[in-house]
Structures are given as C-alpha cells and as structure tokens.
C-alpha cells in the first residue's frame, strides 16, 4: 500500500463507526474498494460479515 495514501486516509478514519468522516459526510468503502486500496486479491468477497450496530 502507498504509505502517503495510507497516511492521508488515516486522518479521516473514524474507528468508532468504521468509516471515513469528512465533516458531516461518512463514507464506507465497498469490498472492491478495500481490495484496490490494500492491493490484496485474496479477499473472499462471497462472505459477508456483520455486527450489531
């Protein structure tokens, strides 16, 4: 992963809600976007995980 990209994104990550927060807008990457960001091809996209909100 690109270190500069990671550092730029990390400042907007909200660990409480597991999303990126830009002022009043929350963004959650899709599985495909996570794969692209992490450059990792072996993620099993057919499995869905959830947790109580």
C-alpha positions as CSV (number, residue, x, y, z in Angstrom):
1,X,0.0,0.0,0.0
2,X,1.2,3.5,-0.8
3,X,2.4,5.0,2.5
4,X,1.4,8.6,1.6
5,X,-2.1,7.4,0.6
6,X,-2.4,5.5,3.9
7,X,-1.4,8.5,6.0
8,X,-3.8,10.8,4.1
9,X,-6.7,8.4,4.6
10,X,-5.8,7.6,8.2
11,X,-6.5,11.1,9.3
12,X,-10.2,10.8,8.2
13,X,-10.8,7.3,9.5
14,X,-13.4,7.1,12.3
15,X,-12.7,3.9,14.3
16,X,-15.9,4.2,16.3
17,X,-18.1,3.8,13.2
18,X,-15.5,2.1,10.9
19,X,-15.9,4.7,8.2
20,X,-14.2,7.7,6.8
21,X,-15.7,11.0,8.1
22,X,-15.3,14.3,6.1
23,X,-17.0,16.9,8.3
24,X,-20.7,15.8,8.1
25,X,-20.3,13.1,5.4
26,X,-19.5,9.5,6.3
27,X,-18.1,7.2,3.6
28,X,-17.7,3.4,3.8
29,X,-15.5,1.7,1.2
30,X,-17.0,-1.3,-0.6
31,X,-15.2,-4.6,-0.5
32,X,-13.9,-4.0,-4.0
33,X,-12.5,-0.6,-3.0
34,X,-10.8,-2.2,0.0
35,X,-9.2,-4.7,-2.3
36,X,-7.9,-1.9,-4.6
37,X,-6.7,0.2,-1.6
38,X,-4.9,-2.7,0.0
39,X,-3.8,-4.2,-3.3
40,X,-4.8,-7.6,-1.9
41,X,-6.5,-10.0,-4.3
42,X,-7.2,-13.0,-2.0
43,X,-10.2,-11.5,0.0
44,X,-13.2,-13.7,-0.1
45,X,-15.9,-11.3,-1.4
46,X,-18.6,-14.0,-1.2
47,X,-18.6,-13.9,2.6
48,X,-20.5,-11.2,4.4
49,X,-19.7,-10.3,8.0
50,X,-21.8,-8.0,10.2
51,X,-22.0,-6.9,13.7
52,X,-24.8,-5.4,15.8
53,X,-24.9,-1.6,15.5
